Each structure stands twice: as structure tokens, then as C-alpha cells.
Amino acid sequence: MKKNIFKLGILTTAILLFASCTKEDSDSQMPNLAQLQADAEALNNTATSNGAWTITKFIDSGKNETNDFLNYGFTFNPDGSLVADNGNTTVTGTWSVTIDDDSSDDSNDDSNDNSNDDNSSGDDNDDDCNNCTVNQLTEVITSCSDWFVDKLELNDDDFEDSYSGYRFNFTADGGITVTAGSDSFSGTWQASGAGNNIQVIISVPNLSNFEATWTLHEIELYNGESKVDLRINGDDRLRFKNSCTIGNFNGGSSSGEIDFNIFFASPADFSELTEDWNVISHTQNKIELIHVSGGNGGTDLLTFEK
């Protein structure tokens, strides 16, 4: 996997320095990024073509709940809206196809965050933002649209699942727009400082979990993925993630996989479909999806057919 971490150098619009992956993660063992992008585009075209789909299988942690969606047709619109209709009731959500990094690049990072060992340096000195600038942060966070919450840890509790389907868009003049289905929230952001002391003030009045002054910890750029990691006192953590590629990676390779993202805020039956599903297979008439829970290890299966 090829990755950029902002430690040295200046961000340019078109070209960024990058580090090559290790021998174990060589390009020959990784899926080609260009191929992943082509497959994602093909899946997107399949989903939006030829009208409505029906759910022929929905297994939720071993329980068959397919009949909850009997007679509903699901239309995946090019504008990202997802409409389910059975002739009497219409339910609206959102959907997208993205390329998601499949590596556990922050596994050690997370474990160190929670260390209580006074002799442990944690991860605050690893892959951090020694030479980051406000201009670099602004360039990255405004170059990509529809950031999502990859990690939100507050007082040792994880909240990222509460914001599945929320998309954050940042503007260079300090504006934030957050969308979740038909809901929309407005706020502001501003950054000041340099290096490991860049303070990022986020204010979205209707989303209190984000309202704070965060310290920029790290900016990471991958093939098909970008991350912005924020901290408070090294404990509370907010990480935004995106499937966009910033800079020139020359086609490159990726450890990523294709995600089929579905979001319904309500009703309860439909909100159970909300997930970043992995793709098992797809044809013009069938899309098979799977999700394995990171918490209890339960496996969910979802199949759309025409």
C-alpha cells in the first residue's frame, strides 16, 4: 500500500511525496487501484440502471428478516438518494459505492491510545503531524467531499456507529455542511497554529459530540483514501475518512475493497439496512452483500435482485 503522511514537505495541488509499501504488501499482492475504481463504477452503474430492485435475502445476525421488505421496490438514484416504495408507503434514504481501505493500519495506534502505562509513549509520537500546516489541512479537507466519521471516541466510549450515513463537507471559508438522509446541519470550522499544535475548532450546534477544540494529530493519504485524525489531550479522538485520492499515485495499488453504503434514518426495519456493506458479487440482476460486525462477530447478508 502506498501512503502519504504529512511529516515533511509542502502539499502541492497535483503531486505529493509517497512511501512505498513493504515487501509483504507489494503491489503484486494488492488489488490495482485503477481496477477497483473501474469495478466501483461498474457496480454504481448496475445499481442505478433498469429500475427498482427487490430484497430477496436479509439475514440480520442469523435472523431472517427478508419479509420485512416484502413488496418493496428499491430504486438507487444517481443523485445518491435511495427510495423504497410498495405502492402505499415510501421510505427515503441514501446510498453510495466507495473504495474502503481494508488494512488495520491503526490497530497498534488504537491500543496505545488506551494505555495507562506511565512509561508508554502511546502513539502521540508516532506518525504524528510534526510539520503539518494549516494550509495543508485546508487543502486536504476541502479537496474531498462527503467525509464520514471513521472514529469518534469520547470518554472511552465509541460513537462512530451513531453517525453512520452522516457526510461532512468543509469549505475554505470555514463552513461545514453535514447531511444525513433528508436532514442537514450547518456549522463552522477554523484552524490555527503549526506542527503538532494546530488547533481545530469545530462547531455544529445540532451535533454536540463534535463541538470542541481539537488538536490535529495526523493527515494520511492513501491510494483511494484520505484521513484526518484529531485528538483532545491524546484521549478523545475524531477521525474523518474519505475514499478520495489526493495527489498523483500513478495508478498505484491498494489494500482496499468496495463498499456498498446504505443509510436509512427510519423506520426501525429500514434502519437495520444502514451499513457499509462489503460486496460478495454483482451482476446486472443480482447484488450480494455481506457485513461482519466488529463487535460481536455477527454476520449480516443482504441480496438485491431484479
Order of alpha helices (4+ residues) and beta strands (2+ residues): beta-alpha-beta-beta-beta-beta-beta-alpha-alpha-beta-beta-beta-beta-beta-beta-beta-beta-beta-beta-alpha-beta-beta-beta
